[in-house]
């Protein structure tokens, strides 16, 4: 299985590894990668199995994604962090939030940035603060408001895709 990746910055700089959520691809980190590269970081954004330019071989479950992630981290041309002042960071989606994954990331010397499952609710309770949602969760939440696309009843993919375009147009119109 070959996983595709995108990178920005010099390989000798402090490394930040970004992994997208289940409905996206590594290209969503392009703007972040460029900004961090300008600040002296080496950013690597992976395409997980079945997404972007990566291979499409099943299975596509979280366990396989995690195994692919750690296999890729072990084979990256970026030097693994040693006990030094420079830390390497790994940004993961909420779907990777488990103690086992956090331990594996820590053992490899990365600083993990995983949005925990209860973090958003605690932010909502704080007065004067709006909950921050990552791109994937926010888009999924918007799509969940449209019952017609939650379950795909259309037989033709083109009809379903047209319905998705209509829903996204409505979302853009409503949020602008």
Sine and cosine of phi, psi and omega as CSV:
sin_phi,cos_phi,sin_psi,cos_psi,sin_omega,cos_omega
0.00,0.00,0.79,-0.62,0.02,-1.00
-0.95,-0.32,0.82,-0.57,0.06,-1.00
-0.97,-0.23,0.73,-0.68,0.02,-1.00
-1.00,0.09,0.41,-0.91,0.06,-1.00
-0.54,-0.84,0.34,-0.94,0.10,-1.00
-0.84,-0.55,0.52,-0.85,0.01,-1.00
-0.60,-0.80,0.46,-0.89,0.02,-1.00
-0.69,-0.72,0.53,-0.85,0.06,-1.00
1.00,0.06,0.02,-1.00,-0.02,-1.00
-1.00,0.08,0.64,-0.77,-0.02,-1.00
-0.91,0.41,-0.28,0.96,0.00,-1.00
-1.00,0.09,-0.17,0.99,-0.01,-1.00
-0.99,0.14,0.17,-0.99,0.07,-1.00
-0.85,0.52,0.72,-0.69,-0.14,-0.99
-0.99,-0.13,0.67,-0.75,0.13,-0.99
-0.82,-0.57,0.84,-0.54,0.03,-1.00
-0.96,-0.29,0.79,-0.62,-0.03,-1.00
-0.90,-0.43,0.72,-0.69,0.04,-1.00
-0.82,-0.58,0.79,-0.62,-0.07,-1.00
-0.99,0.16,0.15,-0.99,0.07,-1.00
-0.99,0.16,-0.03,-1.00,-0.18,-0.98
-0.94,0.33,-0.35,0.94,-0.05,-1.00
-0.96,-0.29,0.18,0.98,-0.09,-1.00
-0.83,-0.56,-0.27,-0.96,0.09,-1.00
-0.57,-0.82,0.16,-0.99,-0.09,-1.00
-0.89,0.45,-0.29,0.96,-0.01,-1.00
-0.91,0.42,-0.30,0.95,0.00,-1.00
-0.93,0.38,-0.24,0.97,-0.01,-1.00
-0.99,-0.10,0.19,0.98,-0.07,-1.00
-0.86,0.51,-0.77,0.64,-0.03,-1.00
-0.90,0.43,-0.70,0.72,0.03,-1.00
-0.88,0.48,-0.69,0.72,0.00,-1.00
-0.87,0.49,-0.69,0.73,0.01,-1.00
-0.91,0.42,-0.68,0.74,0.01,-1.00
-0.90,0.43,-0.71,0.71,0.00,-1.00
-0.92,0.38,-0.57,0.82,0.04,-1.00
-0.90,0.44,-0.60,0.80,0.05,-1.00
-0.91,0.40,-0.42,0.91,0.01,-1.00
-1.00,-0.06,0.17,0.99,0.09,-1.00
1.00,-0.04,0.48,0.88,0.05,-1.00
-0.90,-0.43,0.44,-0.90,0.17,-0.99
-0.98,-0.21,0.89,-0.45,-0.08,-1.00
-0.95,-0.33,0.76,-0.65,0.07,-1.00
-0.85,-0.52,0.84,-0.55,0.03,-1.00
-0.91,-0.41,0.85,-0.53,-0.06,-1.00
-1.00,-0.07,0.49,-0.87,0.23,-0.97
-0.98,-0.21,0.88,-0.47,-0.01,-1.00
-0.96,0.28,0.23,-0.97,-0.05,-1.00
-0.78,0.62,0.78,-0.62,0.03,-1.00
1.00,0.10,0.10,1.00,-0.04,-1.00
-0.77,-0.64,0.46,-0.89,0.05,-1.00
0.84,0.54,-0.76,-0.65,-0.03,-1.00
-0.99,-0.12,0.15,0.99,0.01,-1.00
-0.98,0.19,0.25,-0.97,0.03,-1.00
-0.89,0.46,0.36,-0.93,-0.08,-1.00
-0.93,-0.37,0.38,0.93,-0.05,-1.00
-0.97,0.25,0.75,-0.67,0.06,-1.00
-0.95,0.31,0.25,-0.97,0.07,1.00
-0.99,0.11,0.40,-0.92,-0.03,-1.00
-0.90,-0.43,0.71,0.70,0.01,-1.00
-0.99,-0.15,0.17,-0.99,-0.08,-1.00
-0.88,0.47,-0.63,0.77,0.01,-1.00
-0.86,0.51,-0.66,0.75,0.03,-1.00
-0.93,0.37,-0.65,0.76,0.04,-1.00
-0.88,0.48,-0.67,0.74,-0.01,-1.00
-0.91,0.41,-0.70,0.72,0.03,-1.00
-0.88,0.48,-0.68,0.73,0.05,-1.00
-0.88,0.47,-0.66,0.75,-0.01,-1.00
-0.86,0.50,-0.76,0.65,-0.05,-1.00
-0.95,0.32,-0.53,0.85,0.09,-1.00
-0.90,0.43,-0.64,0.77,0.03,-1.00
-0.93,0.37,-0.68,0.73,0.02,-1.00
-0.87,0.50,-0.62,0.79,0.01,-1.00
-0.93,0.36,-0.44,0.90,-0.06,-1.00
-0.98,-0.21,0.02,1.00,-0.01,-1.00
-0.88,0.48,0.60,-0.80,0.06,-1.00
-0.96,0.29,0.04,1.00,0.05,-1.00
-0.99,0.10,0.73,-0.69,0.01,-1.00
-0.90,0.44,0.72,-0.69,0.05,-1.00
-0.91,0.41,0.54,-0.84,-0.06,-1.00
-0.91,0.41,0.69,-0.72,0.10,-0.99
-0.96,-0.26,0.09,-1.00,0.05,-1.00
-0.93,0.36,1.00,0.01,-0.01,-1.00
-0.58,-0.82,-0.04,-1.00,0.01,-1.00
-0.96,0.28,-0.44,0.90,-0.04,-1.00
-1.00,0.10,0.85,-0.53,0.02,-1.00
-0.97,-0.24,0.49,-0.87,0.08,-1.00
-0.94,-0.34,0.64,-0.77,-0.13,-0.99
-0.92,-0.39,0.53,-0.85,0.04,-1.00
-0.76,-0.65,0.91,-0.42,-0.01,-1.00
-0.99,-0.15,0.85,-0.52,-0.03,-1.00
-0.82,-0.58,0.40,-0.92,0.01,-1.00
-0.97,0.23,0.24,-0.97,-0.02,-1.00
-0.86,0.51,-0.44,0.90,0.01,-1.00
-0.90,0.43,-0.31,0.95,0.00,-1.00
-1.00,-0.08,0.19,0.98,-0.09,-1.00
-0.98,0.19,1.00,-0.10,0.11,-0.99
-0.43,-0.90,0.44,-0.90,-0.02,-1.00
-0.90,0.44,-0.59,0.81,-0.01,-1.00
-0.88,0.47,-0.69,0.73,0.00,-1.00
-0.94,0.35,-0.66,0.75,0.03,-1.00
-0.87,0.50,-0.65,0.76,0.04,-1.00
-0.90,0.44,-0.69,0.72,-0.01,-1.00
-0.89,0.45,-0.64,0.77,0.02,-1.00
-0.91,0.42,-0.71,0.70,-0.01,-1.00
-0.89,0.45,-0.65,0.76,0.01,-1.00
-0.87,0.48,-0.54,0.84,0.01,-1.00
-0.99,0.13,-0.06,1.00,0.10,-1.00
1.00,-0.03,0.20,0.98,0.01,-1.00
-1.00,-0.04,0.47,-0.88,0.15,-0.99
-1.00,-0.06,0.89,-0.46,-0.09,-1.00
-1.00,0.03,0.61,-0.79,0.10,-0.99
-0.83,-0.56,1.00,0.00,-0.03,-1.00
-0.87,-0.50,0.84,-0.54,0.03,-1.00
-0.95,0.33,0.87,-0.49,-0.06,-1.00
-0.97,0.24,0.32,-0.95,-0.12,-0.99
-0.92,0.40,-0.55,0.84,-0.05,-1.00
-0.99,-0.12,0.00,1.00,-0.10,-1.00
-0.90,0.44,-0.66,0.75,-0.04,-1.00
-0.92,0.40,-0.65,0.76,0.00,-1.00
-0.90,0.44,-0.63,0.78,0.01,-1.00
-0.92,0.38,-0.55,0.84,0.05,-1.00
-0.93,0.36,-0.57,0.82,0.01,-1.00
-0.90,0.44,-0.56,0.83,-0.04,-1.00
-0.96,0.29,-0.40,0.92,-0.01,-1.00
-0.95,0.31,0.75,-0.66,-0.06,-1.00
-0.94,0.34,0.73,-0.68,0.07,-1.00
0.99,0.14,0.04,1.00,0.00,-1.00
-0.90,-0.44,0.70,-0.72,0.11,-0.99
-1.00,-0.05,0.56,-0.83,0.03,-1.00
-0.94,0.34,0.73,-0.68,0.07,-1.00
-1.00,0.00,0.77,-0.64,0.04,-1.00
-0.88,-0.47,0.63,-0.78,0.08,-1.00
-0.96,0.29,0.29,-0.96,-0.12,-0.99
-0.82,0.57,-0.73,0.69,-0.08,-1.00
-0.90,0.43,-0.74,0.67,-0.02,-1.00
-0.91,0.42,-0.60,0.80,-0.01,-1.00
-0.92,0.40,-0.71,0.70,0.01,-1.00
-0.91,0.42,-0.67,0.74,0.03,-1.00
-0.88,0.47,-0.63,0.78,0.03,-1.00
-0.90,0.44,-0.67,0.74,0.03,-1.00
-0.89,0.45,-0.67,0.74,-0.03,-1.00
-0.93,0.36,-0.49,0.87,-0.01,-1.00
-0.92,0.40,-0.25,0.97,0.01,-1.00
-0.98,0.18,-0.14,0.99,-0.04,-1.00
-0.92,-0.39,0.98,-0.18,-0.08,-1.00
-0.85,0.52,-0.56,0.83,-0.10,-1.00
-0.89,0.46,-0.49,0.87,-0.01,-1.00
-0.99,-0.16,-0.12,0.99,0.06,-1.00
-0.89,0.46,-0.69,0.72,0.08,-1.00
-0.91,-0.42,0.80,-0.60,-0.05,-1.00
-0.99,0.13,0.96,-0.29,0.02,-1.00
-0.99,-0.11,-0.33,0.94,-0.04,-1.00
-0.94,0.34,0.68,-0.74,0.00,-1.00
-0.98,0.18,-0.57,0.82,-0.04,-1.00
-1.00,-0.07,0.72,-0.70,0.01,-1.00
-0.89,0.45,-0.56,0.83,-0.01,-1.00
-0.90,0.44,-0.61,0.79,0.03,-1.00
-0.92,0.40,-0.67,0.74,0.01,-1.00
-0.91,0.41,-0.66,0.75,0.02,-1.00
-0.90,0.44,-0.64,0.77,0.05,-1.00
-0.89,0.46,-0.63,0.77,0.04,-1.00
-0.91,0.42,-0.64,0.77,0.07,-1.00
-0.88,0.48,-0.68,0.74,0.04,-1.00
-0.87,0.49,-0.67,0.75,0.02,-1.00
-0.89,0.45,-0.68,0.73,0.01,-1.00
-0.90,0.44,-0.71,0.71,0.01,-1.00
-0.91,0.42,-0.59,0.81,0.07,-1.00
-0.89,0.45,-0.65,0.76,0.04,-1.00
-0.91,0.41,-0.65,0.76,0.03,-1.00
-0.88,0.47,-0.71,0.70,0.02,-1.00
-0.89,0.46,-0.67,0.74,-0.01,-1.00
-0.91,0.42,-0.67,0.74,-0.03,-1.00
-0.93,0.37,-0.58,0.81,-0.06,-1.00
-1.00,0.00,0.00,1.00,-0.02,-1.00
-0.98,-0.18,0.00,0.00,0.00,0.00
